[in-house]
Amino acid sequence: MQAASCTTPPLPRSTHRRHRLCRHRRARSPAASRPADRPVNEPGAPQSLLSEQVAAAIAAHPTGTFSSVIPAAAPDATTKVVFMVPELGDKQETVYVDPYTGEIRGQLVTWWGSTPLTTWLDDFHRHLHLDDLGVLYSETAASWLWVVALGGLILWCNRQWRIRGEKRRSRVEATLLYDTAAAKGVRRTRGMHAATGVWLVVGLLFLSATGLTWSDHAGANFTLALDSMHAGRPELVTTGATAGGAATGGHHSEGGAAAAGDPAQVDNVLHIARTNGITGPIEIGAPAEDGAAWSVVQNDNVWPVHFDKIAVDPVAGTVTHRVNYADWPFLAKLSALGIQAHMGYLFGLANQLLLAALAIGLLCVIFWGYRMWWQRRHHQRTAPRPVGAPLARGAWRKLRVPLLIIGILVTAAIGWALPAFGVTLAAFLILDIVAGLIRRRRRGAPAPTSPAPAGA
């Protein structure tokens, strides 16, 4: 929802993630909330004025503060009028209005345009409904996903390309396709696990990278890097537009700030926006304070995207500020497109089917990985180990000193950029060192012997 700006004064670190999420939530297309659109009765008839639709919603929801309105983007869709309610915290109340009759078709508690079911699924995806602990887990998983994917790819390619005397299958074919003639057991399972992972690796790297850009800790570092390069997403200036106030970015603070402006002005705001080229799905945000401008933002996430936005003074009939998507820095565009593709919006149904196939493939790879471990565990000659035999220690000593130094520096830099990765890697190294010292001490301890006979 565009009514809540992500450019408020500095906030505690715990709120950074919600502000980054707000940027992407408010850019969703109206189609993203289509299940709650409550299809209208008379599509195709002349629509009533947008101000009349807003007035009908205000009459039906007198306790909330009018925040924004999303005009119906399709003939059978409703107009969504959004209200800020302090009791709801960072959520809003959305009233759905029939644009032809002004009839209220329903109302829902939403979160940046998402309906309750979508919000529940989104929360499950982000933190498994475990709050801060779940957020940390999700970021840790995303931070290690690219490491696991690239590590598996290197191991499989190294194994296949070192095989000698295999004339029936080329190295590329052996890498991309598992051997259907392989004997049942670990070898066949390993082939299905690895070959499927090769096909998924690009998608997994993409999901890891795009997910980390709006995570809690790594996302904050990413935003800091963009800001330092002046490559962040430009903000719309709406305050100080008509009353001579200090010009600052944004128009609403998060969490139910009271809106200003007369809702009856929304018709003039819509007309000014359309005449200035703001086409397609839009969201009109009420000013945050007296004298501030209205905001109008394009919300078309389907390729080719449209993210232009303007600040409108409806009294003077002018556009006080404009930010065109074409003028965004390249990295800001790349980040926005990556996130829309990550969420399944950028290419519509094709995007969603591709993500579904990627998710199913990943579940298969995980299943085959555990199955391979189980098969190896039950075919060991000695007593099966609970977690498998450890790898040989000291492999890093075989590296040349320059490569070792470069590896340490690169790993440290990645650990700083991705704190969840850095902290967990450091914890693993500490535990590994402690385990090595304990094992060395046990091996070096003298074997117990019987005491020598008296007089010997």
Secondary structure, 3 states (H helix, E strand, C coil): CCCCCCCCCCCCHHHHHHHHHHHHHCCCCHHHHHHHCCCCCCCCCCCCCHHHHHHHHHHHCCCCEEEEEECCCCCCCCEEEEEECHHHCCCEEEEEECCCCCCEEEEEEEECCECHHHHHHHHHHHHCCCHHHHHHHHHHHHHHHHHHHHHHHHHHHHHHHCCCCCCCCCHHHHHHCCCCCCCCCHHHHHHHHHHHHHHHHHHHHHHHHHHHCCCCHHHHHHHHHHHHCCCCCCCCECCCCCCCCCCCEECCCCCCCCCCCCHHHHHHHHHHHHHCCCCCCEEEECCCCCCCCEEEEECECCCCCECCEEEEECCCCEEEEEECHHHCCHHHHHHHHHHHHHCCCCCHHHHHHHHHHHHHHHHHHHHHHHHHHHHHHCCCCCCCCCCCCCCCCCHHHHCCHHHHHHHHHHHHHHHHHCHHHHHHHHHHHHHHHHHHHHHHHHHHCCCCCCCCCCCC
